[in-house]
Amino acid sequence: MNMTHYMQLLADNQPWNLFIFMAVPVVLAETLAITELYILFTRSYEGAVWKLNRSAGTAVGVYFIGIIYYLMTHAVIPITKAGEWRTFIDVVAVGSYLIGGLPLIWIALQEFGLVNRSLDKIGKLRVHATCVAMFLVFGHVAMITGMLDPSLLGYKAPAAAGATPMEMPEHSH
């Protein structure tokens, strides 16, 4: 089966790429999402959960700055220049993953006091919750499309040097 660049990135260099590009950001983002729900339900704007929420939001936003920079310079730009996208499925998978990081970066910017300064705690909490929701939507679009076989839209992998297509054995009846 053919893979999108998204899945290839996660499959290559095991287990490190999976850890760097999936486990760390997802654990931080899920911590952010779970603590966000707790804060929304309890309206507890202080304490350990509040601090964990703020720390996770800041950490995942800063982390995604690095991920986006790395993937843009080492994957997106080279793949685009070489014309090696594996159909629209591939573009959506990689693009959604990168776009999903933007709301998390916004959360970090808010935590650093660089944006939304005029909002009160409730307003900032609304922005937080909206950004978490946007991340979840884009993240899931990336995961779902990333798992699709790009040959569904006509992608044909280049044949490996010296390889011959595998032939199906004939059955005697």
ChimeraX attribute file (.defattr): number of C-alpha atoms within 10 A of each C-alpha:
attribute: neighborCount
match mode: 1-to-1
recipient: residues
	/A:1	7
	/A:2	16
	/A:3	19
	/A:4	25
	/A:5	23
	/A:6	22
	/A:7	21
	/A:8	14
	/A:9	17
	/A:10	18
	/A:11	14
	/A:12	11
	/A:13	10
	/A:14	10
	/A:15	10
	/A:16	13
	/A:17	15
	/A:18	16
	/A:19	13
	/A:20	14
	/A:21	18
	/A:22	12
	/A:23	13
	/A:24	14
	/A:25	21
	/A:26	16
	/A:27	13
	/A:28	19
	/A:29	23
	/A:30	15
	/A:31	18
	/A:32	27
	/A:33	22
	/A:34	14
	/A:35	20
	/A:36	24
	/A:37	12
	/A:38	15
	/A:39	17
	/A:40	15
	/A:41	9
	/A:42	9
	/A:43	13
	/A:44	12
	/A:45	14
	/A:46	9
	/A:47	8
	/A:48	11
	/A:49	18
	/A:50	18
	/A:51	13
	/A:52	15
	/A:53	22
	/A:54	20
	/A:55	17
	/A:56	24
	/A:57	28
	/A:58	22
	/A:59	19
	/A:60	24
	/A:61	25
	/A:62	18
	/A:63	20
	/A:64	21
	/A:65	15
	/A:66	12
	/A:67	16
	/A:68	18
	/A:69	13
	/A:70	12
	/A:71	16
	/A:72	14
	/A:73	11
	/A:74	11
	/A:75	16
	/A:76	21
	/A:77	12
	/A:78	13
	/A:79	15
	/A:80	11
	/A:81	9
	/A:82	9
	/A:83	9
	/A:84	12
	/A:85	18
	/A:86	21
	/A:87	17
	/A:88	14
	/A:89	24
	/A:90	25
	/A:91	20
	/A:92	20
	/A:93	25
	/A:94	25
	/A:95	16
	/A:96	21
	/A:97	23
	/A:98	22
	/A:99	17
	/A:100	24
	/A:101	27
	/A:102	19
	/A:103	22
	/A:104	29
	/A:105	21
	/A:106	21
	/A:107	30
	/A:108	25
	/A:109	17
	/A:110	20
	/A:111	19
	/A:112	12
	/A:113	11
	/A:114	11
	/A:115	14
	/A:116	15
	/A:117	11
	/A:118	9
	/A:119	13
	/A:120	10
	/A:121	10
	/A:122	12
	/A:123	12
	/A:124	18
	/A:125	18
	/A:126	15
	/A:127	18
	/A:128	25
	/A:129	18
	/A:130	14
	/A:131	21
	/A:132	23
	/A:133	15
	/A:134	18
	/A:135	23
	/A:136	19
	/A:137	14
	/A:138	22
	/A:139	19
	/A:140	16
	/A:141	19
	/A:142	25
	/A:143	16
	/A:144	13
	/A:145	21
	/A:146	25
	/A:147	19
	/A:148	18
	/A:149	19
	/A:150	23
	/A:151	16
	/A:152	11
	/A:153	12
	/A:154	11
	/A:155	18
	/A:156	12
	/A:157	12
	/A:158	6
	/A:159	9
	/A:160	8
	/A:161	6
	/A:162	5
	/A:163	7
	/A:164	8
	/A:165	7
	/A:166	6
	/A:167	6
	/A:168	6
	/A:169	6
	/A:170	6
	/A:171	5
	/A:172	4
	/A:173	3
